[in-house]
Amino acid sequence: MNFNRRLQPVRDESIFIDENYYIWGCSMERDEKGICHLFYSRWRRELGHDAWVTDSEIAHAISDNPLGPYKHKEVILTKRDPGFWDGLCSHNPTIHKFDGKFYLYYMGNSINRELDGQERFWEHRNNQRIGVAVAEDLNGPWTRPDKPLIDIGVNNDDFDSLMMSNPTICRRPDKSFLLIYKCAGKKLPPPKYGPVVHIAAFSNSPEGPFVKHDQPIFTSDKSNFPAEDPYIWYEDGRYWAILKDMDSSFTQLGRTIVLFKSEDGINWEINDEPLVSKLEINWKNRGIEEVFHLERPQLWIEDGKPTALFCAVDRLNCGRDHSFNVHIGIK
């Protein structure tokens, strides 16, 4: 599978941008009428980029075309009582349909004390958990969980003893479910702790309970934080994952989006042709634009095949003062 060659040039209307908000990552599902429903993270622009971890909410937009243009419809997950695990922040959605219901997996967090600056940032980050909201219809209503879908490890030497984030899920051939999530332990110094790795977990239901595999995946001897933002799916008899190579941990290409493959969802190897995308957008009408970040890859899979790639973007020389989503067709 050569994923990079399958990416099509991007039309000008195939971005989702709002001058008043940072937009960072999205996931799409289509309803029976053909309407495309995009679920995305956003937070107020005046708060600055780092407010993704403290003030993000999950919103809903619609379009007639998977590649857009999209129109904002509503906010579906926002702040609520800070006593809930996701009371102050909801972020990084991935939407899936299983057995007639819609499952919106996401990261949430909350803190129970007043803090400022970097101390507040790290307290929020270190309290991240993952959950799933459920609906019968893409227009809602959404049943929001009172507890996380899966919780951190109880022992200090567990790989996920500190936090967990960025869930991705797919259905296995036997109809059970594979969940992969990013996590951090407490082996390294605060406030970042670490290392940052990924864990696979298995369940017979999209709502759990999930049983964790005991060893991390997507690891590298070169880094304590080698990978991020995986999206997984099953195609042609094996599991696939696109994810962010943080800094040449798996290739010599620098920070890129790369492709992994697996026979069982536990033992992963880099694909023979690993490149999904460099930090660039190939615009249909204006050629290649190098960008500062290209992250949060999510796929729209139709009839078992990827047909659209969604990524979060911020531009070079922007000082991280704005971001948007780009929607890339796949041959």
PAPAFI-336865 format. One line per field, with one value per residue: residue number from 1; x, y, z of N, C-alpha, C in turn. Coordinates in pm, whole numbers, plus 50000, padded with zeros to 5 digits. Example, Ala and Ser with C-alpha at 12.3 -4.5 7.8 and 13.67 -1.06 7.14 Angstrom:
num	1,2
nX	51319,51285
nY	49431,49775
nZ	50780,50708
caX	51230,51367
caY	49550,49894
caZ	50780,50714
cX	51320,51290
cY	49670,50003
cZ	50780,50787
END
This chain:
num	1,2,3,4,5,6,7,8,9,10,11,12,13,14,15,16,17,18,19,20,21,22,23,24,25,26,27,28,29,30,31,32,33,34,35,36,37,38,39,40,41,42,43,44,45,46,47,48,49,50,51,52,53,54,55,56,57,58,59,60,61,62,63,64,65,66,67,68,69,70,71,72,73,74,75,76,77,78,79,80,81,82,83,84,85,86,87,88,89,90,91,92,93,94,95,96,97,98,99,100,101,102,103,104,105,106,107,108,109,110,111,112,113,114,115,116,117,118,119,120,121,122,123,124,125,126,127,128,129,130,131,132,133,134,135,136,137,138,139,140,141,142,143,144,145,146,147,148,149,150,151,152,153,154,155,156,157,158,159,160,161,162,163,164,165,166,167,168,169,170,171,172,173,174,175,176,177,178,179,180,181,182,183,184,185,186,187,188,189,190,191,192,193,194,195,196,197,198,199,200,201,202,203,204,205,206,207,208,209,210,211,212,213,214,215,216,217,218,219,220,221,222,223,224,225,226,227,228,229,230,231,232,233,234,235,236,237,238,239,240,241,242,243,244,245,246,247,248,249,250,251,252,253,254,255,256,257,258,259,260,261,262,263,264,265,266,267,268,269,270,271,272,273,274,275,276,277,278,279,280,281,282,283,284,285,286,287,288,289,290,291,292,293,294,295,296,297,298,299,300,301,302,303,304,305,306,307,308,309,310,311,312,313,314,315,316,317,318,319,320,321,322,323,324,325,326,327,328,329,330,331
nX	50084,50084,50037,50083,50091,49829,49699,49504,49518,49429,49125,49035,48808,48810,48874,48826,48756,48758,48748,48725,48789,49024,49055,49094,49150,48931,48650,48454,48123,47866,47516,47200,47075,47277,47404,47694,47850,48048,48261,48431,48716,48732,48828,48818,48975,49110,49215,49452,49687,49759,49534,49394,49409,49274,49031,48895,48618,48373,48238,47986,47946,47809,47781,47731,47922,48198,48445,48383,48251,48202,47945,47908,47707,47630,47731,47825,47951,48050,48176,48092,47972,48256,48318,48281,48464,48525,48472,48569,48697,48678,48792,48967,48796,48669,48459,48229,48022,47847,47658,47415,47418,47578,47903,48098,48413,48648,48881,48879,48899,48942,48993,49029,49100,49202,49427,49707,49866,50150,50138,49867,49819,49966,49843,49586,49655,49767,49553,49401,49158,48981,48673,48338,48071,47729,47484,47165,47125,47298,47248,47205,47004,47304,47429,47612,47900,47924,48149,48494,48573,48774,49021,49310,49617,49663,49899,50213,50418,50287,50232,50036,49987,49958,49808,49568,49480,49350,49188,49148,48968,48867,48668,48710,48773,48631,48417,48459,48628,48903,49083,49297,49507,49671,49910,50062,50313,50461,50735,50927,51050,50832,50689,50600,50629,50611,50746,50579,50354,50171,49881,49717,49385,49111,48772,48439,48238,48156,48138,48288,48347,48706,48995,49325,49623,49945,50185,50344,50285,50400,50655,50993,51347,51472,51342,51148,50897,50776,50561,50229,49873,49737,49533,49329,49240,49080,49169,49180,49263,49435,49545,49572,49748,49763,49979,50145,50483,50696,50958,51144,51158,51086,51132,51356,51264,51199,50956,50659,50357,50294,50270,50167,50150,49979,49927,49776,49696,49848,50124,50311,50447,50649,50530,50634,50645,50643,50553,50288,50224,50425,50501,50306,50076,49918,49794,49527,49507,49729,49965,50234,50229,50426,50377,50346,50249,50097,49859,49672,49552,49267,49040,48789,48611,48483,48280,48469,48715,48962,48867,48887,49104,49144,49296,49458,49582,49839,49988,50312,50515,50307,50302,50156,49903,49661,49452,49333,49122,49202,49086,49142,49122,49127,49255
nY	49881,50201,50483,50758,50814,50797,51019,51299,51617,51915,52086,52434,52478,52269,52291,52357,52628,52889,53216,53298,53092,52843,52549,52206,51915,51649,51431,51218,51107,50953,51002,50825,50970,51071,51295,51448,51437,51618,51604,51799,51949,52254,52582,52904,53166,53382,53279,53150,52904,52699,52657,52440,52226,52300,52429,52326,52226,52005,52018,52027,51990,52016,51880,51829,51685,51471,51604,51863,52200,52261,52344,52498,52359,52305,52296,52006,51879,52035,52253,52135,52046,52072,51856,51626,51384,51486,51754,52011,52016,51891,51691,51598,51417,51101,50944,50672,50419,50155,49871,50009,50224,50535,50616,50829,50878,51027,51260,51379,51615,51743,51961,52011,52240,52586,52711,52867,52958,52766,52569,52519,52427,52180,52039,51997,51849,51622,51502,51387,51175,50908,50874,50776,50906,50840,50794,50761,50885,51098,51363,51377,51322,51317,51078,51138,51018,50942,50840,50761,50572,50385,50341,50488,50306,50129,50098,50255,50195,50125,50162,50344,50498,50767,50936,50928,50941,51047,50833,50557,50335,50015,49765,49418,49116,48910,49041,49162,49432,49650,49877,50152,50365,50670,50722,50804,50732,50736,50732,50914,51252,51504,51808,51673,51398,51055,50764,50860,50656,50400,50200,49891,49767,49539,49443,49308,49478,49805,49987,49885,49655,49711,49515,49549,49515,49413,49533,49819,49976,50096,50193,50322,50302,50539,50752,50899,50974,50881,50865,50967,51033,50806,50650,50378,50095,49813,49625,49434,49193,49262,49477,49831,50138,50484,50737,50993,51036,51147,51255,51141,50884,50645,50658,50819,51066,51287,51480,51339,51198,50861,50513,50215,49854,49550,49214,49128,49340,49397,49349,49557,49688,49910,50015,49891,50092,50370,50640,50862,51138,51430,51737,51916,52061,51976,52181,52208,52426,52583,52453,52310,52367,52419,52337,52419,52240,51922,51724,51490,51278,51146,50912,50880,50603,50420,50165,49984,50094,50351,50683,50952,51179,51345,51619,51819,52152,52397,52698,52781,53027,53142,53175,53005,53111,53050,52789,52518,52274,52036,51865,51582,51417,51066,50841
nZ	50000,49890,50026,50001,49725,49660,49750,49665,49490,49672,49684,49699,49855,50028,50300,50650,50829,51073,51163,51424,51589,51691,51505,51530,51414,51308,51245,51038,50951,50755,50691,50632,50435,50288,50382,50508,50816,51022,51296,51523,51691,51874,51995,52154,51977,52094,52323,52271,52138,52323,52472,52385,52555,52779,52720,52500,52293,52146,51830,51565,51220,50885,50549,50193,50072,50133,50128,50169,50094,50451,50690,51000,51256,51530,51877,52046,52263,52543,52806,53134,53461,53662,53821,53678,53481,53231,53254,53187,52942,52610,52346,52041,51864,51735,51514,51481,51333,51463,51443,51399,51576,51677,51772,51948,52015,52238,52394,52729,53004,53342,53623,53977,54110,54134,53904,53730,53417,53308,53503,53524,53263,53255,53461,53358,53125,53244,53356,53161,53013,52839,52661,52551,52371,52291,52035,51868,51635,51405,51444,51708,52011,52220,52439,52711,52875,53225,53337,53251,52952,52975,53225,53391,53468,53777,53912,53981,53802,53572,53222,53153,53380,53440,53249,52975,52627,52301,52157,51929,51720,51588,51421,51459,51262,51388,51495,51739,51919,51863,52045,52052,52235,52326,52587,52907,53146,53477,53497,53421,53490,53645,53495,53268,53273,53165,52984,52672,52518,52335,52389,52331,52347,52411,52338,52354,52303,52177,52382,52585,52867,52833,52779,52856,52660,52771,52694,52545,52222,51896,51965,52016,52026,52000,52115,52383,52322,52064,51881,51772,51761,51623,51370,51317,51110,50948,50672,50377,50504,50712,50983,50975,51036,51044,51151,51343,51301,51530,51517,51312,51423,51307,51036,50800,50740,50888,51077,51004,50859,50886,50778,50930,50971,51069,51180,51392,51551,51770,51738,51558,51253,51059,50743,50418,50228,50374,50384,50436,50438,50402,50580,50436,50198,49903,49693,49461,49286,49333,49389,49591,49939,50211,50553,50905,51099,51047,51140,51355,51185,51030,50886,50632,50560,50304,50183,50275,50202,50233,50159,50207,50371,50671,50826,51083,51068,51098,50978,50837,50997,51139,51406,51559,51587,51478,51340,51128,50957,50703,50413,50237,49934,49852,49622
caX	50000,50154,49932,50115,50056,49683,49645,49469,49532,49323,49049,49034,48694,48824,48926,48724,48826,48673,48838,48709,48823,49114,48994,49207,49116,48789,48616,48330,48035,47759,47388,47130,47038,47398,47463,47820,47852,48185,48273,48563,48758,48753,48832,48821,49107,49178,49276,49583,49693,49768,49403,49334,49409,49193,48904,48840,48486,48351,48128,47925,47924,47749,47811,47685,48040,48296,48556,48334,48265,48117,47882,47889,47567,47606,47827,47761,48016,48117,48200,47983,48019,48397,48329,48288,48598,48541,48392,48622,48758,48647,48890,49013,48690,48667,48321,48212,47890,47849,47528,47305,47439,47696,47990,48193,48522,48715,48955,48824,48971,48894,49075,48945,49157,49234,49568,49736,49985,50197,50091,49731,49830,50010,49742,49484,49710,49793,49425,49327,49101,48907,48536,48259,47932,47653,47359,47094,47122,47413,47202,47182,47086,47418,47440,47750,47930,47963,48281,48574,48557,48879,49089,49455,49667,49661,50035,50297,50502,50206,50260,49931,49957,49936,49701,49540,49422,49352,49145,49113,48904,48813,48606,48793,48698,48540,48315,48502,48679,49039,49098,49434,49508,49797,49913,50191,50336,50524,50874,51011,51022,50721,50544,50566,50632,50637,50739,50450,50345,50035,49837,49604,49289,49015,48641,48331,48140,48219,48134,48368,48480,48822,49106,49448,49744,50038,50306,50313,50308,50455,50767,51121,51461,51526,51263,51048,50769,50803,50445,50107,49757,49706,49400,49341,49131,49107,49149,49256,49316,49528,49521,49655,49747,49838,50011,50250,50620,50726,51085,51227,51174,51056,51188,51455,51193,51159,50819,50571,50253,50345,50179,50206,50063,49981,49844,49695,49662,49942,50260,50306,50571,50636,50503,50747,50640,50582,50510,50154,50238,50516,50433,50274,49946,49926,49673,49495,49522,49847,50084,50273,50251,50480,50303,50415,50202,49993,49843,49540,49495,49146,48995,48653,48624,48358,48287,48590,48836,48978,48837,48919,49194,49123,49412,49466,49692,49871,50079,50444,50525,50182,50314,50051,49791,49537,49462,49214,49126,49209,49019,49220,49067,49214,49219
caY	50000,50329,50577,50893,50829,50797,51148,51385,51760,51968,52200,52548,52469,52150,52322,52404,52734,52987,53322,53321,52970,52737,52420,52114,51774,51621,51296,51228,50992,50992,50946,50751,51064,51113,51413,51423,51499,51636,51635,51862,52021,52398,52666,53045,53205,53475,53204,53100,52764,52604,52635,52313,52131,52353,52490,52271,52166,51929,52076,51946,52062,51930,51908,51728,51619,51444,51698,51996,52279,52230,52455,52470,52336,52315,52238,51890,51850,52155,52249,52103,52045,52027,51731,51517,51358,51571,51873,52139,52007,51776,51713,51488,51319,51007,50898,50542,50357,50011,49808,50104,50336,50617,50622,50940,50862,51156,51288,51483,51632,51842,51973,52052,52355,52701,52723,52958,52939,52633,52473,52484,52347,52044,51972,51950,51742,51501,51444,51345,51042,50888,50830,50763,50951,50750,50849,50685,50968,51188,51492,51366,51366,51236,51038,51167,50925,50995,50787,50730,50442,50301,50430,50473,50194,50152,50090,50363,50153,50098,50254,50445,50533,50911,50991,50861,51036,51018,50698,50515,50204,49949,49635,49306,49020,48829,49135,49230,49566,49688,50017,50196,50499,50730,50732,50837,50681,50824,50694,51030,51363,51595,51786,51597,51256,50974,50796,50863,50537,50362,50072,49826,49702,49460,49429,49255,49585,49936,50061,49816,49687,49678,49447,49606,49437,49459,49597,49932,49963,50215,50241,50338,50325,50672,50860,50873,51020,50862,50863,51030,51049,50698,50612,50238,50031,49677,49621,49332,49089,49307,49607,49942,50256,50603,50810,51094,51009,51274,51313,51038,50763,50527,50679,50927,51174,51393,51470,51304,51100,50736,50400,50090,49739,49449,49096,49098,49461,49412,49357,49650,49721,50017,49963,49896,50229,50424,50780,50907,51278,51523,51856,51996,52046,51989,52250,52184,52545,52664,52374,52263,52462,52361,52385,52403,52112,51846,51628,51432,51214,51065,50867,50838,50474,50390,50032,49918,50156,50493,50773,51090,51198,51472,51655,51952,52227,52539,52739,52835,53170,53195,53189,52920,53195,53004,52654,52477,52137,52016,51742,51538,51301,50950,50764
caZ	50000,49883,50061,49955,49585,49646,49793,49554,49517,49758,49636,49792,49947,50113,50434,50744,50899,51140,51210,51568,51663,51647,51473,51538,51400,51285,51203,50960,50925,50662,50730,50528,50330,50219,50445,50578,50948,51068,51439,51527,51811,51856,52115,52116,51926,52183,52433,52231,52097,52434,52534,52342,52666,52888,52680,52376,52288,52023,51754,51459,51096,50783,50408,50099,50015,50238,50123,50198,50217,50566,50762,51143,51294,51673,51969,52109,52391,52592,52951,53225,53599,53667,53893,53582,53427,53112,53286,53139,52809,52525,52239,51955,51839,51624,51507,51416,51338,51491,51470,51396,51667,51651,51888,51938,52111,52255,52517,52816,53130,53436,53743,54090,54183,54050,53870,53620,53338,53275,53603,53484,53141,53282,53542,53264,53042,53321,53397,53043,53006,52715,52679,52429,52372,52205,51983,51767,51515,51402,51493,51851,52125,52258,52579,52751,52985,53356,53371,53133,52888,53030,53318,53401,53546,53923,53964,53933,53691,53454,53113,53149,53519,53455,53166,52848,52534,52158,52125,51793,51735,51470,51444,51417,51180,51472,51541,51860,51893,51900,52084,52079,52291,52372,52733,52969,53279,53576,53513,53394,53583,53617,53481,53149,53303,53048,52842,52603,52434,52301,52442,52265,52438,52335,52399,52271,52287,52156,52508,52684,52919,52752,52844,52801,52636,52876,52641,52457,52078,51829,52046,51948,52114,51974,52173,52485,52268,51922,51791,51823,51673,51529,51325,51278,51039,50900,50527,50303,50588,50815,51045,50929,51121,51006,51273,51332,51344,51593,51473,51249,51503,51226,50902,50793,50670,50980,51127,50893,50886,50831,50772,50993,50944,51174,51159,51510,51625,51882,51683,51446,51184,50962,50609,50325,50176,50495,50383,50404,50397,50465,50631,50318,50132,49757,49649,49320,49203,49365,49412,49724,50048,50333,50670,51033,51153,50978,51249,51380,51067,51044,50756,50599,50491,50234,50123,50320,50150,50265,50048,50244,50484,50740,50910,51141,51005,51113,50871,50871,51033,51194,51550,51614,51630,51415,51281,51054,50908,50558,50373,50121,49868,49835,49503
cX	50088,50051,49957,50073,49906,49620,49622,49496,49407,49257,49049,48922,48706,48905,48808,48793,48725,48765,48832,48754,48945,49027,49107,49159,48967,48773,48476,48255,47921,47628,47320,47085,47157,47463,47588,47824,47996,48184,48417,48589,48775,48763,48857,48963,49182,49247,49415,49584,49688,49635,49332,49317,49317,49052,48843,48698,48471,48223,48095,47901,47871,47787,47746,47799,48139,48411,48513,48289,48163,48064,47861,47740,47543,47728,47760,47823,48094,48136,48073,48041,48163,48419,48328,48429,48629,48471,48439,48675,48713,48722,48913,48906,48723,48532,48312,48067,47908,47707,47416,47315,47567,47773,48097,48297,48601,48797,48880,48912,48902,48994,48989,49006,49194,49385,49585,49856,50018,50152,49950,49732,49863,49912,49629,49536,49725,49667,49341,49281,49027,48767,48465,48117,47856,47523,47297,47098,47240,47376,47172,47039,47196,47413,47586,47785,47970,48102,48360,48545,48654,48965,49238,49493,49678,49800,50122,50386,50421,50236,50157,49891,49927,49812,49681,49460,49409,49310,49123,49065,48867,48753,48696,48709,48601,48430,48347,48572,48822,49042,49246,49429,49650,49793,50052,50195,50409,50672,50970,50967,50899,50774,50506,50549,50662,50704,50596,50448,50199,50006,49720,49515,49177,48884,48544,48223,48212,48218,48212,48286,48593,48930,49234,49552,49855,50165,50269,50346,50355,50568,50894,51230,51516,51458,51174,50908,50776,50684,50324,49998,49731,49558,49413,49219,49176,49072,49238,49330,49420,49485,49620,49644,49824,49859,50125,50382,50674,50855,51180,51254,51158,51107,51297,51395,51157,51018,50724,50454,50292,50243,50242,50108,50081,49890,49744,49652,49752,50084,50256,50444,50545,50617,50626,50757,50568,50516,50362,50161,50350,50434,50405,50132,49967,49795,49650,49529,49649,49967,50108,50292,50307,50406,50382,50380,50096,49970,49699,49480,49375,49098,48844,48667,48488,48374,48420,48720,48843,48953,48865,49007,49171,49243,49393,49592,49713,49987,50214,50432,50396,50192,50212,49929,49660,49561,49330,49229,49133,49155,49076,49155,49172,49166,49182
cY	50125,50439,50716,50915,50839,50931,51239,51532,51815,52090,52311,52537,52350,52179,52365,52501,52831,53091,53342,53203,52902,52615,52320,51968,51751,51476,51299,51096,51042,50926,50882,50840,51113,51236,51371,51504,51499,51676,51681,51932,52170,52465,52810,53093,53296,53406,53152,52951,52668,52578,52512,52218,52175,52391,52434,52218,52094,51979,51989,52036,51964,51977,51801,51645,51591,51545,51843,52071,52241,52358,52414,52460,52362,52266,52122,51853,51974,52143,52209,52103,51993,51902,51609,51504,51445,51705,52002,52134,51880,51795,51584,51380,51222,50937,50766,50497,50207,49964,49911,50221,50409,50636,50728,50926,50993,51158,51395,51499,51738,51851,52033,52165,52464,52711,52818,52909,52794,52529,52426,52394,52202,51968,51917,51834,51612,51437,51400,51198,51029,50833,50818,50813,50872,50818,50754,50755,51064,51330,51490,51320,51265,51205,51047,51083,50995,50949,50763,50591,50340,50392,50397,50352,50228,50148,50198,50323,50110,50203,50366,50490,50681,50959,50904,50955,50972,50875,50678,50371,50148,49815,49526,49207,48935,48913,49197,49360,49580,49838,50044,50338,50540,50741,50770,50777,50783,50794,50811,51148,51444,51727,51699,51448,51177,50842,50797,50748,50515,50221,50021,49760,49641,49446,49365,49360,49717,50024,49991,49715,49639,49614,49493,49499,49497,49524,49709,49901,50097,50277,50251,50360,50466,50781,50810,50920,51006,50885,50926,51020,50932,50695,50470,50192,49893,49671,49511,49236,49131,49442,49709,50057,50368,50684,50907,51039,51141,51338,51204,50919,50637,50538,50785,51054,51291,51372,51453,51222,50972,50624,50277,49980,49635,49333,49075,49220,49486,49432,49436,49669,49830,49957,49977,50032,50313,50561,50794,51052,51345,51641,51952,51966,52068,52049,52230,52303,52624,52583,52343,52379,52384,52421,52352,52269,52054,51723,51574,51365,51126,51030,50856,50714,50436,50258,49964,49982,50303,50580,50919,51088,51338,51498,51795,52021,52360,52572,52783,52983,53228,53218,53106,53000,53157,52864,52620,52331,52136,51877,51698,51413,51192,50871,50622
cZ	50000,49902,50001,49810,49563,49686,49674,49589,49587,49693,49741,49894,50042,50239,50520,50839,50958,51201,51360,51654,51603,51616,51462,51535,51389,51240,51142,50955,50837,50705,50610,50413,50251,50276,50522,50707,51001,51215,51463,51660,51779,51992,52069,52086,52022,52299,52400,52206,52214,52503,52480,52461,52780,52847,52552,52398,52155,51956,51633,51339,50991,50644,50323,50043,50127,50242,50144,50075,50325,50629,50907,51175,51442,51749,52040,52244,52434,52743,53026,53367,53605,53749,53803,53527,53305,53132,53223,52996,52739,52394,52161,51932,51727,51625,51431,51431,51357,51520,51487,51491,51631,51781,51863,52050,52118,52383,52597,52937,53216,53550,53853,54171,54085,54029,53753,53541,53310,53377,53569,53360,53173,53371,53455,53181,53121,53379,53277,53057,52872,52745,52546,52455,52265,52161,51882,51632,51520,51445,51643,51881,52158,52407,52619,52874,53114,53398,53243,53079,52946,53117,53326,53486,53693,53984,53902,53816,53568,53346,53103,53289,53539,53381,53043,52759,52395,52124,51975,51802,51599,51509,51385,51335,51261,51538,51678,51820,51944,51925,52108,52131,52330,52524,52780,53108,53365,53597,53493,53480,53545,53559,53362,53178,53175,53085,52788,52502,52395,52350,52357,52369,52354,52413,52302,52243,52261,52281,52619,52763,52828,52837,52777,52772,52722,52826,52544,52311,52022,51911,51962,52051,52102,52055,52285,52443,52116,51829,51857,51716,51578,51491,51270,51200,50991,50752,50468,50396,50690,50872,50989,51028,51052,51134,51248,51387,51398,51541,51424,51340,51419,51082,50912,50733,50761,51029,51009,50946,50813,50847,50838,50953,51053,51137,51273,51590,51744,51833,51553,51385,51082,50823,50520,50257,50281,50482,50349,50357,50472,50518,50516,50272,49984,49707,49500,49233,49230,49411,49559,49821,50167,50452,50796,51098,51061,51065,51254,51256,51102,50903,50750,50511,50435,50161,50153,50276,50192,50142,50081,50369,50541,50832,50967,51090,51078,51021,50925,50904,51088,51345,51625,51658,51561,51361,51215,51016,50757,50527,50238,50062,49851,49716,49545
END
